């Protein structure tokens, strides 16, 4: 099913073994990013990264810090969207950040400016998301 923001809604059913493995993946990702992720956030990260060509070791080392920062904000935006159960358009209105910019944060393609970072952090605090 595709909603009005052209996002695909994915519903999956997992058997017990697969659900257990997913929990391990969520724990590993949460520890490596030093943030608490939901299962849907972990799946989004995995889907986003699936099929990307591996980078050269030096480039990878240089990108690690920026990638962790972008993924941190990616999970924060997704957590807000999940918690509030809203579209990117509505979340954009709540945060006063353009929809296209939020989508870049949520995909991990861009880290927020200092002003937008503060807006996201304030919203996380307001809605009790850690």
N, CA, C and O atoms as a MOPAC input file, in Angstrom:
PM7 MOZYME 1SCF
protein

 N      0.84000 1    -1.16400 1     0.00000 1
 C      0.00000 1     0.00000 1     0.00000 1
 C      0.89300 1     1.23700 1     0.00000 1
 O      1.91300 1     1.25300 1     0.68900 1
 N      0.53100 1     2.27600 1    -0.76000 1
 C      1.29700 1     3.50600 1    -0.83600 1
 C      0.42000 1     4.64800 1    -0.35700 1
 O     -0.70700 1     4.79800 1    -0.82800 1
 N      0.92000 1     5.46200 1     0.58000 1
 C      0.12600 1     6.56800 1     1.09700 1
 C      0.32700 1     7.82300 1     0.26800 1
 O      1.06000 1     7.79900 1    -0.72100 1
 N     -0.31100 1     8.91900 1     0.65600 1
 C     -0.28100 1    10.14000 1    -0.14200 1
 C      1.11000 1    10.75200 1    -0.25600 1
 O      1.35500 1    11.50900 1    -1.19500 1
 N      2.02100 1    10.45800 1     0.65100 1
 C      3.38900 1    10.95700 1     0.56400 1
 C      4.26800 1    10.03000 1    -0.27000 1
 O      5.48700 1    10.19400 1    -0.32100 1
 N      3.64300 1     9.06700 1    -0.91500 1
 C      4.32400 1     8.09300 1    -1.77400 1
 C      5.33900 1     7.25900 1    -1.00700 1
 O      6.37800 1     6.87800 1    -1.54600 1
 N      5.03200 1     6.98100 1     0.24300 1
 C      5.82600 1     6.05700 1     1.03800 1
 C      5.13000 1     4.71300 1     0.99900 1
 O      3.90100 1     4.64300 1     1.01300 1
 N      5.89100 1     3.67400 1     0.95200 1
 C      5.32200 1     2.33900 1     0.95100 1
 C      5.12300 1     1.88100 1     2.37800 1
 O      6.02200 1     1.99300 1     3.21100 1
 N      3.94400 1     1.36600 1     2.65100 1
 C      3.66400 1     0.81400 1     3.97000 1
 C      3.94500 1    -0.67400 1     3.88400 1
 O      3.36900 1    -1.37600 1     3.05400 1
 N      4.82100 1    -1.14500 1     4.73400 1
 C      5.26000 1    -2.52700 1     4.70500 1
 C      4.73400 1    -3.24400 1     5.94000 1
 O      4.99600 1    -2.83400 1     7.07000 1
 N      3.99700 1    -4.30700 1     5.71100 1
 C      3.51900 1    -5.13900 1     6.82000 1
 C      4.18800 1    -6.50500 1     6.66900 1
 O      4.10700 1    -7.13500 1     5.61400 1
 N      4.84600 1    -6.95000 1     7.73400 1
 C      5.51600 1    -8.23900 1     7.66700 1
 C      5.07800 1    -9.11300 1     8.83500 1
 O      4.72100 1    -8.62900 1     9.91000 1
 N      5.11800 1   -10.39800 1     8.58700 1
 C      4.84500 1   -11.37500 1     9.62900 1
 C      6.10700 1   -12.20400 1     9.79300 1
 O      6.64200 1   -12.73700 1     8.82000 1
 N      6.57400 1   -12.31000 1    11.01300 1
 C      7.80700 1   -13.03100 1    11.29000 1
 C      7.52200 1   -14.25900 1    12.14200 1
 O      6.67700 1   -14.23700 1    13.03600 1
 N      8.25200 1   -15.33500 1    11.83900 1
 C      8.15500 1   -16.47400 1    12.74400 1
 C      9.02500 1   -16.18100 1    13.96200 1
 O      9.75000 1   -15.18700 1    13.98800 1
 N      8.95400 1   -17.03400 1    14.95000 1
 C      9.63700 1   -16.78400 1    16.22300 1
 C     11.14600 1   -16.64000 1    16.04800 1
 O     11.75500 1   -15.74900 1    16.64000 1
 N     11.75500 1   -17.51000 1    15.24000 1
 C     13.20700 1   -17.45300 1    15.04000 1
 C     13.62600 1   -16.16200 1    14.34400 1
 O     14.61000 1   -15.53200 1    14.73300 1
 N     12.88600 1   -15.77400 1    13.32700 1
 C     13.20500 1   -14.54900 1    12.59800 1
 C     13.00100 1   -13.32600 1    13.48600 1
 O     13.79400 1   -12.38600 1    13.43200 1
 N     11.95900 1   -13.32700 1    14.29100 1
 C     11.71000 1   -12.21300 1    15.21200 1
 C     12.84900 1   -12.09800 1    16.22200 1
 O     13.26200 1   -10.99300 1    16.57300 1
 N     13.34900 1   -13.22600 1    16.68300 1
 C     14.47400 1   -13.22500 1    17.62800 1
 C     15.71800 1   -12.64700 1    16.95900 1
 O     16.43300 1   -11.84300 1    17.55700 1
 N     15.97600 1   -13.05900 1    15.71100 1
 C     17.13100 1   -12.52500 1    14.98100 1
 C     16.98100 1   -11.03100 1    14.75200 1
 O     17.95500 1   -10.28400 1    14.84300 1
 N     15.76400 1   -10.59300 1    14.45500 1
 C     15.52700 1    -9.16200 1    14.25800 1
 C     15.81700 1    -8.39400 1    15.54500 1
 O     16.38600 1    -7.30300 1    15.50500 1
 N     15.43100 1    -8.95700 1    16.67100 1
 C     15.72500 1    -8.30600 1    17.95500 1
 C     17.23000 1    -8.13500 1    18.15800 1
 O     17.67500 1    -7.10300 1    18.66200 1
 N     18.02400 1    -9.15400 1    17.76200 1
 C     19.47500 1    -9.04500 1    17.86600 1
 C     20.00600 1    -7.93900 1    16.95600 1
 O     20.88700 1    -7.17300 1    17.34600 1
 N     19.46500 1    -7.86400 1    15.74700 1
 C     19.89000 1    -6.82400 1    14.80600 1
 C     19.55900 1    -5.44400 1    15.36500 1
 O     20.38600 1    -4.53500 1    15.30800 1
 N     18.35500 1    -5.28700 1    15.90300 1
 C     17.94600 1    -4.00900 1    16.49300 1
 C     18.89200 1    -3.64400 1    17.63800 1
 O     19.32800 1    -2.49700 1    17.73800 1
 N     19.20600 1    -4.59600 1    18.48700 1
 C     20.12300 1    -4.34600 1    19.60800 1
 C     21.51100 1    -3.93400 1    19.10200 1
 O     22.10900 1    -2.98600 1    19.61000 1
 N     22.01600 1    -4.65900 1    18.09300 1
 C     23.33400 1    -4.34400 1    17.55100 1
 C     23.36400 1    -2.94700 1    16.92700 1
 O     24.29700 1    -2.17800 1    17.15900 1
 N     22.34000 1    -2.62600 1    16.13700 1
 C     22.28100 1    -1.29800 1    15.52500 1
 C     22.15700 1    -0.21000 1    16.59400 1
 O     22.80900 1     0.83100 1    16.50800 1
 N     21.32900 1    -0.45700 1    17.58600 1
 C     21.14500 1     0.52900 1    18.65700 1
 C     22.46200 1     0.78000 1    19.39100 1
 O     22.79800 1     1.92400 1    19.69900 1
 N     23.20200 1    -0.29000 1    19.66900 1
 C     24.48400 1    -0.13900 1    20.36300 1
 C     25.49600 1     0.58800 1    19.48900 1
 O     26.21600 1     1.46200 1    19.97300 1
 N     25.56000 1     0.23500 1    18.20100 1
 C     26.55000 1     0.86100 1    17.32900 1
 C     26.24200 1     2.33300 1    17.08000 1
 O     27.15700 1     3.13800 1    16.90800 1
 N     24.95700 1     2.69000 1    17.05900 1
 C     24.57400 1     4.08900 1    16.84700 1
 C     24.41400 1     4.85100 1    18.16100 1
 O     24.27100 1     6.07300 1    18.16800 1
 N     24.44100 1     4.11800 1    19.26200 1
 C     24.29600 1     4.69000 1    20.59800 1
 C     22.95200 1     5.40300 1    20.77900 1
 O     22.86900 1     6.45200 1    21.41700 1
 N     21.90100 1     4.80500 1    20.20100 1
 C     20.53500 1     5.31900 1    20.35500 1
 C     19.58300 1     4.13500 1    20.40200 1
 O     19.91100 1     3.05300 1    19.91400 1
 N     18.42900 1     4.32900 1    20.97500 1
 C     17.42200 1     3.26500 1    21.02500 1
 C     16.60300 1     3.29000 1    19.73600 1
 O     16.00700 1     4.31100 1    19.39000 1
 N     16.57700 1     2.17100 1    19.03700 1
 C     15.81900 1     2.06500 1    17.78800 1
 C     14.61400 1     1.15600 1    17.98200 1
 O     14.64800 1     0.21200 1    18.77100 1
 N     13.54800 1     1.45900 1    17.24800 1
 C     12.42200 1     0.53900 1    17.19100 1
 C     12.70900 1    -0.46700 1    16.07900 1
 O     13.62900 1    -0.27600 1    15.28400 1
 N     11.93500 1    -1.51700 1    16.02800 1
 C     12.11200 1    -2.50500 1    14.96300 1
 C     11.88800 1    -1.87100 1    13.59600 1
 O     12.62300 1    -2.15500 1    12.65100 1
 N     10.87500 1    -1.01200 1    13.48800 1
 C     10.59300 1    -0.38400 1    12.19000 1
 C     11.73500 1     0.54100 1    11.76800 1
 O     12.04900 1     0.63200 1    10.58200 1
 N     12.35400 1     1.22100 1    12.72100 1
 C     13.48400 1     2.07400 1    12.38200 1
 C     14.67400 1     1.24100 1    11.91000 1
 O     15.34200 1     1.60400 1    10.94200 1
 N     14.93800 1     0.13200 1    12.58600 1
 C     16.03900 1    -0.74100 1    12.19000 1
 C     15.80000 1    -1.31200 1    10.80600 1
 O     16.72300 1    -1.38100 1     9.99500 1
 N     14.57200 1    -1.72300 1    10.52700 1
 C     14.24700 1    -2.25400 1     9.19800 1
 C     14.44300 1    -1.17400 1     8.14200 1
 O     14.96300 1    -1.45300 1     7.06200 1
 N     14.02800 1     0.07000 1     8.44300 1
 C     14.19500 1     1.17200 1     7.49500 1
 C     15.67300 1     1.41000 1     7.19300 1
 O     16.05100 1     1.64400 1     6.04500 1
 N     16.50300 1     1.34900 1     8.22900 1
 C     17.94300 1     1.52500 1     8.03500 1
 C     18.49600 1     0.39900 1     7.17100 1
 O     19.27600 1     0.64100 1     6.25000 1
 N     18.09500 1    -0.82400 1     7.46900 1
 C     18.58600 1    -1.96900 1     6.69700 1
 C     18.14300 1    -1.89300 1     5.24200 1
 O     18.93600 1    -2.16300 1     4.34000 1
 N     16.89200 1    -1.53100 1     5.00600 1
 C     16.39400 1    -1.41900 1     3.63400 1
 C     17.12100 1    -0.30000 1     2.90400 1
 O     17.48100 1    -0.45100 1     1.73700 1
 N     17.33900 1     0.81600 1     3.58100 1
 C     18.02000 1     1.95700 1     2.97100 1
 C     19.44900 1     1.59600 1     2.56500 1
 O     19.92300 1     2.03400 1     1.51700 1
 N     20.13600 1     0.80300 1     3.38500 1
 C     21.52800 1     0.45800 1     3.12400 1
 C     21.69500 1    -0.77400 1     2.22800 1
 O     22.79300 1    -1.02900 1     1.73400 1
 N     20.62500 1    -1.53400 1     2.01600 1
 C     20.72300 1    -2.77000 1     1.24300 1
 C     21.11000 1    -2.46900 1    -0.20000 1
 O     20.50800 1    -1.61200 1    -0.84800 1
 N     22.08900 1    -3.16000 1    -0.68400 1
 C     22.46300 1    -3.04900 1    -2.08400 1
 C     23.40400 1    -1.90400 1    -2.39800 1
 O     23.79100 1    -1.74100 1    -3.55600 1
 N     23.78700 1    -1.10500 1    -1.41500 1
 C     24.74100 1    -0.04100 1    -1.68300 1
 C     26.11900 1    -0.66000 1    -1.88900 1
 O     26.49700 1    -1.61500 1    -1.21100 1
 N     26.85000 1    -0.10300 1    -2.82800 1
 C     28.18300 1    -0.62100 1    -3.11900 1
 C     29.11000 1    -0.32200 1    -1.94700 1
 O     29.05900 1     0.76500 1    -1.37100 1
 N     29.95900 1    -1.28900 1    -1.59200 1
 C     30.89700 1    -1.03800 1    -0.49700 1
 C     31.88900 1     0.05600 1    -0.87600 1
 O     32.28000 1     0.16200 1    -2.03800 1
 N     32.29400 1     0.86000 1     0.08400 1
 C     33.24800 1     1.93500 1    -0.16700 1
 C     34.65000 1     1.45300 1     0.14800 1
 O     34.83700 1     0.43500 1     0.81400 1
 N     35.61800 1     2.18500 1    -0.32900 1
 C     37.00600 1     1.87300 1    -0.02200 1
 C     37.25100 1     2.11200 1     1.47000 1
 O     36.62300 1     2.99700 1     2.05100 1
 N     38.13500 1     1.36100 1     2.09700 1
 C     38.35100 1     1.49300 1     3.54200 1
 C     38.63400 1     2.92200 1     4.00600 1
 O     38.06800 1     3.35100 1     5.01100 1
 N     39.49900 1     3.68100 1     3.30200 1
 C     39.82600 1     5.02800 1     3.74600 1
 C     38.59600 1     5.92200 1     3.70500 1
 O     38.34000 1     6.67700 1     4.64300 1
 N     37.84600 1     5.83800 1     2.62900 1
 C     36.63500 1     6.64800 1     2.50700 1
 C     35.63100 1     6.25500 1     3.57800 1
 O     34.94100 1     7.10500 1     4.14000 1
 N     35.55600 1     4.95400 1     3.85600 1
 C     34.62500 1     4.47400 1     4.86700 1
 C     34.97900 1     5.03500 1     6.23400 1
 O     34.09700 1     5.45900 1     6.98100 1
 N     36.26600 1     5.04000 1     6.56700 1
 C     36.68900 1     5.57900 1     7.85800 1
 C     36.34200 1     7.05600 1     7.97500 1
 O     35.92600 1     7.51500 1     9.03900 1
 N     36.51100 1     7.80100 1     6.88700 1
 C     36.21400 1     9.23100 1     6.91000 1
 C     34.72300 1     9.48300 1     7.02600 1
 O     34.30800 1    10.46600 1     7.64100 1
 N     33.91300 1     8.61300 1     6.44700 1
 C     32.47300 1     8.80400 1     6.44200 1
 C     31.79700 1     8.27200 1     7.69700 1
 O     30.63200 1     8.58300 1     7.94300 1
 N     32.49800 1     7.48200 1     8.49000 1
 C     31.87600 1     6.82700 1     9.63400 1
 C     31.24200 1     7.83000 1    10.58800 1
 O     30.09000 1     7.65600 1    10.98600 1
 N     31.96000 1     8.85500 1    10.95200 1
 C     31.43600 1     9.83900 1    11.90400 1
 C     30.22900 1    10.56400 1    11.31600 1
 O     29.21500 1    10.72800 1    11.99500 1
 N     30.32900 1    10.99800 1    10.06100 1
 C     29.20500 1    11.69000 1     9.41200 1
 C     28.02200 1    10.75300 1     9.24300 1
 O     26.87500 1    11.16200 1     9.41800 1
 N     28.29300 1     9.49700 1     8.90400 1
 C     27.21300 1     8.52600 1     8.72200 1
 C     26.49400 1     8.26400 1    10.03500 1
 O     25.26500 1     8.20200 1    10.06600 1
 N     27.24500 1     8.11100 1    11.11700 1
 C     26.60700 1     7.87900 1    12.41100 1
 C     25.74400 1     9.06400 1    12.80800 1
 O     24.66000 1     8.89200 1    13.36500 1
 N     26.22700 1    10.27100 1    12.51800 1
 C     25.44100 1    11.46400 1    12.82300 1
 C     24.16700 1    11.48300 1    12.00200 1
 O     23.08500 1    11.72700 1    12.53500 1
 N     24.28900 1    11.22400 1    10.69500 1
 C     23.11100 1    11.21700 1     9.82400 1
 C     22.14400 1    10.12300 1    10.24600 1
 O     20.93400 1    10.35200 1    10.26700 1
 N     22.65200 1     8.92700 1    10.58800 1
 C     21.78200 1     7.83400 1    11.02300 1
 C     21.12100 1     8.15000 1    12.35400 1
 O     19.98300 1     7.74800 1    12.59300 1
 N     21.82200 1     8.86500 1    13.21800 1
 C     21.24200 1     9.26800 1    14.48900 1
 C     20.02100 1    10.14600 1    14.23900 1
 O     18.97100 1     9.93100 1    14.84400 1
 N     20.15000 1    11.11800 1    13.36600 1
 C     19.01100 1    11.98400 1    13.05800 1
 C     17.95700 1    11.23900 1    12.26400 1
 O     16.76400 1    11.51300 1    12.39300 1
 N     18.39500 1    10.30300 1    11.44800 1
 C     17.44300 1     9.47800 1    10.71200 1
 C     16.53000 1     8.76300 1    11.69500 1
 O     15.30900 1     8.77700 1    11.53400 1
 N     17.10400 1     8.14900 1    12.69600 1
 C     16.29200 1     7.41200 1    13.65700 1
 C     15.43800 1     8.35000 1    14.50600 1
 O     14.32900 1     7.99100 1    14.90200 1
 N     15.94600 1     9.54600 1    14.78500 1
 C     15.16300 1    10.49300 1    15.57100 1
 C     13.93100 1    10.97100 1    14.80500 1
 O     12.84000 1    11.05500 1    15.36800 1
 N     14.10900 1    11.28100 1    13.52700 1
 C     12.96900 1    11.72400 1    12.71000 1
 C     11.96400 1    10.58400 1    12.57800 1
 O     10.75700 1    10.79900 1    12.69300 1
 N     12.46300 1     9.37200 1    12.33500 1
 C     11.55700 1     8.22200 1    12.21900 1
 C     10.84300 1     7.94600 1    13.54100 1
 O      9.67200 1     7.56400 1    13.54800 1
 N     11.54700 1     8.13900 1    14.65900 1
 C     10.91600 1     7.93200 1    15.96900 1
 C      9.78700 1     8.93300 1    16.18700 1
 O      8.71700 1     8.56800 1    16.67400 1
 N     10.02100 1    10.18200 1    15.83100 1
 C      8.97000 1    11.19500 1    15.95300 1
 C      7.77800 1    10.85200 1    15.06700 1
 O      6.62600 1    10.93300 1    15.49500 1
 N      8.06900 1    10.47000 1    13.83500 1
 C      7.00400 1    10.13600 1    12.87800 1
 C      6.19800 1     8.93800 1    13.38200 1
 O      4.96900 1     8.93500 1    13.30400 1
 N      6.89500 1     7.92100 1    13.90000 1
 C      6.21600 1     6.73000 1    14.43200 1
 C      5.39800 1     7.06100 1    15.67900 1
 O      4.24600 1     6.64600 1    15.80200 1
 N      5.99500 1     7.80400 1    16.59200 1
 C      5.33100 1     8.12300 1    17.86300 1
 C      4.06300 1     8.94800 1    17.62900 1
 O      3.02900 1     8.70300 1    18.25000 1
 N      4.15900 1     9.92700 1    16.72700 1
 C      3.02100 1    10.80600 1    16.46600 1
 C      2.06400 1    10.22400 1    15.43300 1
 O      0.93800 1    10.69600 1    15.27700 1
 N      2.52900 1     9.18800 1    14.72800 1
 C      1.72300 1     8.52800 1    13.69900 1
 C      1.20400 1     9.54600 1    12.67600 1
 O      0.00400 1     9.63900 1    12.41400 1
 N      2.15000 1    10.30700 1    12.10900 1
 C      1.80400 1    11.35100 1    11.15200 1
 C      2.61100 1    11.18800 1     9.86600 1
 O      3.59600 1    10.45200 1     9.82500 1
 N      2.17900 1    11.88300 1     8.82800 1
 C      2.90700 1    11.90800 1     7.56200 1
 C      4.08600 1    12.87500 1     7.68100 1
 O      4.17300 1    13.64800 1     8.63500 1
 N      4.99000 1    12.82300 1     6.70400 1
 C      6.09200 1    13.77200 1     6.69600 1
 C      5.57100 1    15.20700 1     6.58000 1
 O      6.14200 1    16.12900 1     7.16200 1
 N      4.49800 1    15.38800 1     5.83500 1
 C      3.91600 1    16.71800 1     5.66500 1
 C      3.45500 1    17.28100 1     7.00800 1
 O      3.73400 1    18.43400 1     7.33700 1
 N      2.75000 1    16.45800 1     7.77400 1
 C      2.26700 1    16.91800 1     9.08000 1
 C      3.42500 1    17.10700 1    10.05100 1
 O      3.44100 1    18.07400 1    10.81200 1
 N      4.39200 1    16.19800 1    10.03300 1
 C      5.56500 1    16.34000 1    10.89300 1
 C      6.32700 1    17.61800 1    10.53500 1
 O      6.85900 1    18.30000 1    11.41200 1
 N      6.37300 1    17.93100 1     9.25200 1
 C      7.00700 1    19.15600 1     8.78000 1
 C      6.34000 1    20.38200 1     9.38800 1
 O      7.01600 1    21.33100 1     9.78600 1
 N      5.03000 1    20.36200 1     9.45700 1
 C      4.29200 1    21.47900 1    10.05400 1
 C      4.56000 1    21.57000 1    11.55700 1
 O      4.69900 1    22.66300 1    12.10400 1
 N      4.63000 1    20.42200 1    12.21300 1
 C      4.87800 1    20.39400 1    13.65600 1
 C      6.26600 1    20.94800 1    13.97600 1
 O      6.42400 1    21.73500 1    14.91000 1
 N      7.27100 1    20.53500 1    13.19900 1
 C      8.65400 1    20.91500 1    13.47700 1
 C      9.06700 1    22.22800 1    12.82200 1
 O     10.09700 1    22.80200 1    13.17600 1
 N      8.26800 1    22.70600 1    11.86900 1
 C      8.61200 1    23.89200 1    11.09100 1
 C      9.91800 1    23.66400 1    10.31200 1
 O     10.81200 1    24.51000 1    10.28000 1
 N      9.98100 1    22.48200 1     9.68900 1
 C     11.09900 1    22.10600 1     8.83000 1
 C     10.47000 1    21.63200 1     7.52200 1
 O      9.50600 1    20.86700 1     7.56000 1
 N     10.98800 1    22.06600 1     6.35200 1
 C     10.39100 1    21.64600 1     5.08200 1
 C     10.31900 1    20.11900 1     4.94100 1
 O     11.21000 1    19.39800 1     5.39100 1
 N      9.25300 1    19.65100 1     4.31500 1
 C      9.03300 1    18.21500 1     4.13400 1
 C     10.20700 1    17.54800 1     3.42800 1
 O     10.66400 1    16.48700 1     3.85200 1
 N     10.69700 1    18.16000 1     2.35900 1
 C     11.80300 1    17.55900 1     1.60000 1
 C     13.05200 1    17.42800 1     2.47000 1
 O     13.80000 1    16.45800 1     2.34300 1
 N     13.27400 1    18.38800 1     3.33900 1
 C     14.42800 1    18.34400 1     4.23500 1
 C     14.26500 1    17.22400 1     5.25700 1
 O     15.21500 1    16.49200 1     5.53700 1
 N     13.05900 1    17.08800 1     5.81600 1
 C     12.79400 1    15.99600 1     6.76800 1
 C     13.04000 1    14.64100 1     6.12100 1
 O     13.61500 1    13.74500 1     6.73900 1
 N     12.60300 1    14.49600 1     4.87600 1
 C     12.79300 1    13.22100 1     4.17300 1
 C     14.27500 1    12.92000 1     3.98300 1
 O     14.68100 1    11.76000 1     4.03900 1
 N     15.07900 1    13.94100 1     3.76200 1
 C     16.52800 1    13.74200 1     3.64000 1
 C     17.11900 1    13.29100 1     4.97100 1
 O     17.99200 1    12.42400 1     5.00900 1
 N     16.63500 1    13.88700 1     6.06700 1
 C     17.09400 1    13.45600 1     7.38400 1
 C     16.68100 1    12.00900 1     7.63700 1
 O     17.47100 1    11.20500 1     8.13300 1
 N     15.43100 1    11.68600 1     7.29100 1
 C     14.88900 1    10.34900 1     7.55400 1
 C     15.56100 1     9.28400 1     6.70600 1
 O     15.60100 1     8.11700 1     7.09600 1
 N     16.08700 1     9.66700 1     5.55700 1
 C     16.77400 1     8.69100 1     4.70700 1
 C     18.25500 1     8.59300 1     5.04600 1
 O     18.95800 1     7.73100 1     4.51700 1
 N     18.73400 1     9.47000 1     5.92200 1
 C     20.14700 1     9.45800 1     6.30200 1
 C     21.03900 1    10.15500 1     5.29600 1
 O     22.26300 1    10.06000 1     5.39000 1
 N     20.45000 1    10.85700 1     4.33000 1
 C     21.22700 1    11.53300 1     3.29000 1
 C     21.78700 1    12.86800 1     3.74300 1
 O     22.73300 1    13.38100 1     3.14400 1
 N     21.21900 1    13.42900 1     4.78100 1
 C     21.63300 1    14.75700 1     5.22600 1
 C     21.46800 1    14.86700 1     6.73600 1
 O     20.50600 1    14.35500 1     7.30900 1
 N     22.40800 1    15.53300 1     7.36000 1
 C     22.29100 1    15.84300 1     8.78500 1
 C     21.69600 1    17.24600 1     8.91200 1
 O     21.92800 1    18.08800 1     8.04500 1
 N     20.94500 1    17.50600 1     9.95800 1
 C     20.27900 1    18.80700 1    10.08300 1
 C     21.23100 1    19.95400 1    10.41900 1
 O     22.30500 1    19.75700 1    10.98700 1
 N     20.79900 1    21.14600 1    10.05100 1
 C     21.51500 1    22.35200 1    10.46700 1
 C     21.35800 1    22.47000 1    11.98200 1
 O     20.56700 1    21.75200 1    12.59400 1
 N     22.11000 1    23.36900 1    12.56700 1
 C     22.04600 1    23.52300 1    14.02100 1
 C     20.64400 1    23.93900 1    14.46500 1
 O     20.14800 1    23.45500 1    15.48200 1
 N     20.00400 1    24.83200 1    13.71000 1
 C     18.65500 1    25.29100 1    14.07100 1
 C     17.65300 1    24.14000 1    13.98300 1
 O     16.82200 1    23.96700 1    14.87500 1
 N     17.73200 1    23.35100 1    12.90200 1
 C     16.80700 1    22.22600 1    12.74300 1
 C     17.10400 1    21.11300 1    13.73800 1
 O     16.19200 1    20.42500 1    14.19800 1
 N     18.37600 1    20.93700 1    14.06800 1
 C     18.74100 1    19.95500 1    15.08400 1
 C     18.05500 1    20.29900 1    16.40800 1
 O     17.53600 1    19.41900 1    17.09500 1
 N     18.05900 1    21.57900 1    16.75400 1
 C     17.43400 1    22.00500 1    18.00800 1
 C     15.92500 1    21.78300 1    17.96800 1
 O     15.33000 1    21.39800 1    18.97500 1
 N     15.30200 1    22.02100 1    16.81900 1
 C     13.86400 1    21.78400 1    16.68500 1
 C     13.53500 1    20.31200 1    16.89200 1
 O     12.55200 1    19.97600 1    17.55300 1
 N     14.36000 1    19.43400 1    16.32600 1
 C     14.14300 1    17.99100 1    16.46300 1
 C     14.34300 1    17.57300 1    17.91800 1
 O     13.53400 1    16.82600 1    18.46800 1
 N     15.42200 1    18.05500 1    18.54100 1
 C     15.69800 1    17.70200 1    19.93400 1
 C     14.59100 1    18.20000 1    20.86700 1
 O     14.20800 1    17.50000 1    21.80500 1
 N     14.08300 1    19.39200 1    20.61400 1
 C     12.97500 1    19.92000 1    21.41500 1
 C     11.72400 1    19.05100 1    21.27200 1
 O     11.03300 1    18.78300 1    22.25500 1
 N     11.43800 1    18.61500 1    20.04600 1
 C     10.26500 1    17.76900 1    19.81100 1
 C     10.44000 1    16.40400 1    20.47700 1
 O      9.49100 1    15.85900 1    21.04200 1
 N     11.64100 1    15.85900 1    20.41200 1
 C     11.90100 1    14.57400 1    21.06600 1
 C     11.63300 1    14.68600 1    22.56400 1
 O     11.01400 1    13.80800 1    23.16500 1
 N     12.10600 1    15.77600 1    23.15300 1
 C     11.90500 1    15.99600 1    24.58400 1
 C     10.41500 1    16.19700 1    24.88700 1
 O      9.89300 1    15.63300 1    25.84800 1
 N      9.73800 1    16.99900 1    24.06600 1
 C      8.32400 1    17.30500 1    24.27600 1
 C      7.47000 1    16.04800 1    24.23600 1
 O      6.51900 1    15.92200 1    25.00600 1
 N      7.80000 1    15.10800 1    23.33800 1
 C      6.99400 1    13.91100 1    23.18500 1
 C      7.57300 1    12.70800 1    23.93500 1
 O      7.09100 1    11.58700 1    23.77200 1
 N      8.59500 1    12.93200 1    24.74700 1
 C      9.12700 1    11.88300 1    25.61300 1
 C      9.85900 1    10.77200 1    24.87900 1
 O      9.78100 1     9.60800 1    25.27100 1
 N     10.56600 1    11.12600 1    23.81700 1
 C     11.31100 1    10.11800 1    23.05100 1
 C     12.78700 1    10.26500 1    23.39600 1
 O     13.34700 1    11.36100 1    23.35200 1
 N     13.40800 1     9.13000 1    23.74300 1
 C     14.84100 1     9.14700 1    24.08400 1
 C     15.65000 1     8.55400 1    22.96000 1
 O     16.87500 1     8.47800 1    23.05400 1

